[in-house]
Amino acid sequence: MYEHSVKVPRHYKVAANIVKKVSTEGGSVKTLLYDEKLRHFRINVLYALITETIKHAADIDKLFESSGLPTNEPRLDPWLAKVLTTELLFGKKALPGKSKPEQTILSYKEKFENYTADHPEDAKTEAVRRPRYVRINTNLLTTSDAIGAFQDEEYRFVRCTSGSYNDYLEQIKGLGKYDFTQDYHVKTVFVFSAGTKLHEHELYMEYKIILQDKATALAVHLLAPPSGSIAIDMCAAPGMKTTQLAAYMRNEGKIYAVEQHEQRYKTLCDFVEKTGSKCVETINKDALAIRKGDYDDVQYILLDPSCSGSGMELCVHNYIEATRLAKLTSLQEKFLKHAMNAFPNAKRIVYSTCSLFPEENERVVTNVVRTSRSKWRVQDVKELLKGQWNNFGSGMYGSIGTKCLYAKPDSDYTTGFFLAVLDRDQKDFERKANKEKEGKEKRKVNNEDDSEATEDTNKKKHKTIKKTDEANEDNNEIIFNREKKKNKKTRESHENDEQKNDHNESEITTNAENEHVTKKKKKRKHDRHKNDGQSNDNVVNESEITINAEGNEDIPKKKKKRKSESDKNYEQNNENVINESEMINTDGPDDVLKKKNKKKHKHQNEMNEESLENGDTGNKVKENKMKKKRDKALQEAELKLSLSFNETLQY
């Protein structure tokens, strides 16, 4: 009777879970083992158990079918049953636990042995076992120092053969338990005999050596980015190939390590840091989200997308469903197309999978290359390896398939792996470079033209501003001159007014002095000729009487009845003239006053003539006659007055 309270050892359950994921979902066993939850387990023990289970999967299926175990034990987990059967038949040959699953498998041990005896041709022979591959992390340790370190531990270094690749295969197949040699192609990879335990080695714990299979190391070897170049690993976790790239480039240049899954990204960052890969920049992003312009400086691309993992061991592919395979191939084509088109300066792409299915390999490469916008050529890997390789792609996909490489466990003593090397067409690359050069020159010319146009515009603008400034200066000068002339005229008019005022003041002063002199003379004459005053008065009165008699004598009585306004003005003016003449007679003669009076009299007569012209046309002739008579009378009166006055002065 089974003890239900006894639990199955946990490392069996973990191994069963990883085998299930690898078989149904694909992926790498090593990648799944880098989970932090497994850090307390002995990774080397788990890895050996898992790989052996996958390796003997086909044999175990036949044993289960012949014994009827799945039908008889429906509650038993089939993946756990496979792990326990592997341990019983191909591992420790025993099951130490007392749990119900372990006891169930032990109960079928006899049936399994009987079937193996009856069918020896189906038994898996262990004649061919894969050797242990170790990559030296040259970021932290040189290959010569690594050889010395292993020799110190009594390992014997065997120089790699200088013969053919087949000679090398024979050499590594015959390595002793403490022998090791350098790989035929990748010189930083050392090869130890199968079963060598290095998981707990000091150099491994210090990340100075990396347990990495030769097949995966071939991807970096064929990409061959020179030191100082720019590379990208589009599916980087856990970081084996990324850190190998850094070591290959001697930590000079730049490597973009892209990983979308958050947990795997953390593993990648940790591994990059511990291996001293200083030129690596980790990116937590989906590689398909990278667009042209994001990383245009990339020259070399490493692409190892998700795959079925069928190459990890020979029989894993028996558990891959067709629908899942179709989804994987579609995703792989997207990745490869994106790698070709998103990096305009990329020179080489290495596409790799840990799968042995042509649908994930040759067919993907052929479909993408034929439909790609960019011109890429698949390189012949056999030529790149100088003919030293044995397994290549299928010819059913044309010449492209035959140029690709396969690494097969049974003949190359590696994990199952596929590699394709794609180089951008040199003509297309040159054409693109010339186009970019022309674009730069065109932009340069345009910039120069723009600068010249800007210069011309600035010059024109400067000239316009200069002309405007000159015009403004001219306008300001004209305005200034006008103001100057205006001020000059104003100043001259003020000076003329001042001169006139001075002249008038002098005239007034002269007149005042003349009047004063005249008064003095009159006083002296009055004293000397007092008795003669009455006779002079009589003469003046007679002249007045004569003037009045002559002025009124010829005027008809009828015309005196109706007088126009012009006649009235004319008479008033005449009276003013007579009064002025009387004033002159009383005040005494003066040549200056006489001339002024004549001018004034003449001016008033002209005004009267104008007023007469503006009057009635019927009276014009009569008025002219009257005017002439009056003028004549006035002239005669003035003459008589002047004569009489002169006689008086002479006297």
Secondary structure in CASP SS format (residue, H / E / C, confidence):
PFRMAT SS
TARGET T0000
AUTHOR 0000-0000-0000
METHOD secondary structure of the structure
MODEL  1
M C 1.00
Y C 1.00
E C 1.00
H C 1.00
S C 1.00
V C 1.00
K C 1.00
V C 1.00
P C 1.00
R H 1.00
H H 1.00
Y H 1.00
K H 1.00
V H 1.00
A H 1.00
A H 1.00
N H 1.00
I H 1.00
V H 1.00
K H 1.00
K H 1.00
V H 1.00
S H 1.00
T H 1.00
E C 1.00
G C 1.00
G C 1.00
S C 1.00
V H 1.00
K H 1.00
T H 1.00
L H 1.00
L H 1.00
Y C 1.00
D C 1.00
E H 1.00
K H 1.00
L H 1.00
R C 1.00
H C 1.00
F C 1.00
R C 1.00
I H 1.00
N H 1.00
V H 1.00
L H 1.00
Y H 1.00
A H 1.00
L H 1.00
I H 1.00
T H 1.00
E H 1.00
T H 1.00
I H 1.00
K H 1.00
H C 1.00
A H 1.00
A H 1.00
D H 1.00
I H 1.00
D H 1.00
K H 1.00
L H 1.00
F H 1.00
E H 1.00
S H 1.00
S H 1.00
G C 1.00
L H 1.00
P H 1.00
T H 1.00
N H 1.00
E C 1.00
P C 1.00
R C 1.00
L C 1.00
D C 1.00
P H 1.00
W H 1.00
L H 1.00
A H 1.00
K H 1.00
V H 1.00
L H 1.00
T H 1.00
T H 1.00
E H 1.00
L H 1.00
L H 1.00
F C 1.00
G C 1.00
K C 1.00
K C 1.00
A C 1.00
L C 1.00
P C 1.00
G C 1.00
K C 1.00
S C 1.00
K H 1.00
P H 1.00
E H 1.00
Q H 1.00
T H 1.00
I H 1.00
L H 1.00
S H 1.00
Y C 1.00
K H 1.00
E H 1.00
K H 1.00
F H 1.00
E H 1.00
N H 1.00
Y H 1.00
T H 1.00
A H 1.00
D H 1.00
H C 1.00
P H 1.00
E H 1.00
D H 1.00
A C 1.00
K C 1.00
T C 1.00
E C 1.00
A C 1.00
V C 1.00
R C 1.00
R C 1.00
P C 1.00
R E 1.00
Y E 1.00
V E 1.00
R E 1.00
I E 1.00
N C 1.00
T C 1.00
N C 1.00
L C 1.00
L C 1.00
T C 1.00
T H 1.00
S H 1.00
D H 1.00
A H 1.00
I H 1.00
G H 1.00
A H 1.00
F H 1.00
Q H 1.00
D H 1.00
E C 1.00
E C 1.00
Y C 1.00
R E 1.00
F E 1.00
V E 1.00
R C 1.00
C C 1.00
T C 1.00
S C 1.00
G C 1.00
S C 1.00
Y H 1.00
N H 1.00
D H 1.00
Y H 1.00
L H 1.00
E H 1.00
Q H 1.00
I H 1.00
K H 1.00
G C 1.00
L C 1.00
G C 1.00
K C 1.00
Y C 1.00
D E 1.00
F E 1.00
T E 1.00
Q E 1.00
D C 1.00
Y C 1.00
H C 1.00
V C 1.00
K C 1.00
T C 1.00
V E 1.00
F E 1.00
V E 1.00
F E 1.00
S C 1.00
A C 1.00
G C 1.00
T C 1.00
K C 1.00
L C 1.00
H C 1.00
E C 1.00
H C 1.00
E H 1.00
L H 1.00
Y H 1.00
M H 1.00
E C 1.00
Y C 1.00
K C 1.00
I E 1.00
I E 1.00
L C 1.00
Q C 1.00
D C 1.00
K H 1.00
A H 1.00
T H 1.00
A H 1.00
L H 1.00
A H 1.00
V H 1.00
H H 1.00
L H 1.00
L H 1.00
A C 1.00
P C 1.00
P C 1.00
S C 1.00
G C 1.00
S C 1.00
I E 1.00
A E 1.00
I E 1.00
D E 1.00
M C 1.00
C C 1.00
A C 1.00
A C 1.00
P C 1.00
G C 1.00
M H 1.00
K H 1.00
T H 1.00
T H 1.00
Q H 1.00
L H 1.00
A H 1.00
A H 1.00
Y H 1.00
M C 1.00
R C 1.00
N C 1.00
E C 1.00
G C 1.00
K E 1.00
I E 1.00
Y E 1.00
A E 1.00
V E 1.00
E E 1.00
Q C 1.00
H C 1.00
E H 1.00
Q H 1.00
R H 1.00
Y H 1.00
K H 1.00
T H 1.00
L H 1.00
C H 1.00
D H 1.00
F H 1.00
V H 1.00
E H 1.00
K H 1.00
T C 1.00
G C 1.00
S C 1.00
K C 1.00
C C 1.00
V E 1.00
E E 1.00
T E 1.00
I E 1.00
N E 1.00
K C 1.00
D C 1.00
A H 1.00
L H 1.00
A H 1.00
I C 1.00
R C 1.00
K C 1.00
G C 1.00
D C 1.00
Y C 1.00
D C 1.00
D C 1.00
V C 1.00
Q C 1.00
Y E 1.00
I E 1.00
L E 1.00
L E 1.00
D C 1.00
P C 1.00
S C 1.00
C C 1.00
S C 1.00
G C 1.00
S C 1.00
G C 1.00
M C 1.00
E C 1.00
L C 1.00
C C 1.00
V H 1.00
H H 1.00
N H 1.00
Y H 1.00
I C 1.00
E C 1.00
A H 1.00
T H 1.00
R H 1.00
L H 1.00
A H 1.00
K H 1.00
L H 1.00
T H 1.00
S H 1.00
L H 1.00
Q H 1.00
E H 1.00
K H 1.00
F H 1.00
L H 1.00
K H 1.00
H H 1.00
A H 1.00
M H 1.00
N H 1.00
A C 1.00
F C 1.00
P C 1.00
N C 1.00
A C 1.00
K C 1.00
R E 1.00
I E 1.00
V E 1.00
Y E 1.00
S E 1.00
T E 1.00
C C 1.00
S C 1.00
L C 1.00
F C 1.00
P H 1.00
E H 1.00
E H 1.00
N C 1.00
E H 1.00
R H 1.00
V H 1.00
V H 1.00
T H 1.00
N H 1.00
V H 1.00
V H 1.00
R H 1.00
T H 1.00
S C 1.00
R C 1.00
S C 1.00
K C 1.00
W E 1.00
R E 1.00
V E 1.00
Q C 1.00
D C 1.00
V H 1.00
K H 1.00
E H 1.00
L H 1.00
L C 1.00
K C 1.00
G C 1.00
Q C 1.00
W C 1.00
N C 1.00
N C 1.00
F E 1.00
G C 1.00
S C 1.00
G H 1.00
M H 1.00
Y H 1.00
G H 1.00
S H 1.00
I H 1.00
G H 1.00
T H 1.00
K C 1.00
C C 1.00
L E 1.00
Y E 1.00
A E 1.00
K C 1.00
P H 1.00
D H 1.00
S H 1.00
D H 1.00
Y C 1.00
T C 1.00
T C 1.00
G C 1.00
F E 1.00
F E 1.00
L E 1.00
A E 1.00
V E 1.00
L E 1.00
D E 1.00
R E 1.00
D C 1.00
Q H 1.00
K H 1.00
D H 1.00
F H 1.00
E H 1.00
R H 1.00
K H 1.00
A H 1.00
N H 1.00
K H 1.00
E H 1.00
K H 1.00
E H 1.00
G H 1.00
K H 1.00
E H 1.00
K H 1.00
R H 1.00
K H 1.00
V H 1.00
N H 1.00
N H 1.00
E H 1.00
D H 1.00
D H 1.00
S H 1.00
E H 1.00
A H 1.00
T H 1.00
E H 1.00
D H 1.00
T H 1.00
N H 1.00
K H 1.00
K H 1.00
K H 1.00
H H 1.00
K H 1.00
T H 1.00
I H 1.00
K H 1.00
K H 1.00
T H 1.00
D H 1.00
E H 1.00
A H 1.00
N H 1.00
E H 1.00
D H 1.00
N H 1.00
N H 1.00
E H 1.00
I H 1.00
I H 1.00
F H 1.00
N H 1.00
R H 1.00
E H 1.00
K H 1.00
K H 1.00
K H 1.00
N H 1.00
K H 1.00
K H 1.00
T H 1.00
R H 1.00
E H 1.00
S H 1.00
H H 1.00
E H 1.00
N H 1.00
D H 1.00
E H 1.00
Q H 1.00
K H 1.00
N H 1.00
D H 1.00
H H 1.00
N H 1.00
E H 1.00
S H 1.00
E H 1.00
I H 1.00
T H 1.00
T H 1.00
N H 1.00
A H 1.00
E H 1.00
N H 1.00
E H 1.00
H H 1.00
V H 1.00
T H 1.00
K H 1.00
K H 1.00
K H 1.00
K H 1.00
K H 1.00
R H 1.00
K H 1.00
H H 1.00
D H 1.00
R H 1.00
H C 1.00
K H 1.00
N H 1.00
D H 1.00
G H 1.00
Q H 1.00
S H 1.00
N H 1.00
D H 1.00
N H 1.00
V H 1.00
V H 1.00
N H 1.00
E H 1.00
S H 1.00
E H 1.00
I H 1.00
T H 1.00
I H 1.00
N H 1.00
A H 1.00
E H 1.00
G H 1.00
N H 1.00
E H 1.00
D C 1.00
I C 1.00
P C 1.00
K C 1.00
K C 1.00
K C 1.00
K C 1.00
K C 1.00
R C 1.00
K C 1.00
S C 1.00
E H 1.00
S H 1.00
D H 1.00
K H 1.00
N H 1.00
Y H 1.00
E H 1.00
Q H 1.00
N H 1.00
N H 1.00
E H 1.00
N H 1.00
V H 1.00
I H 1.00
N H 1.00
E H 1.00
S H 1.00
E H 1.00
M H 1.00
I H 1.00
N H 1.00
T H 1.00
D H 1.00
G C 1.00
P C 1.00
D C 1.00
D H 1.00
V H 1.00
L H 1.00
K H 1.00
K H 1.00
K H 1.00
N H 1.00
K H 1.00
K H 1.00
K H 1.00
H H 1.00
K H 1.00
H H 1.00
Q H 1.00
N H 1.00
E H 1.00
M H 1.00
N H 1.00
E H 1.00
E H 1.00
S H 1.00
L H 1.00
E H 1.00
N H 1.00
G C 1.00
D C 1.00
T H 1.00
G H 1.00
N H 1.00
K H 1.00
V H 1.00
K H 1.00
E H 1.00
N H 1.00
K H 1.00
M H 1.00
K H 1.00
K H 1.00
K H 1.00
R H 1.00
D H 1.00
K H 1.00
A H 1.00
L H 1.00
Q H 1.00
E H 1.00
A H 1.00
E H 1.00
L H 1.00
K H 1.00
L H 1.00
S H 1.00
L H 1.00
S H 1.00
F H 1.00
N H 1.00
E H 1.00
T H 1.00
L H 1.00
Q H 1.00
Y C 1.00
END
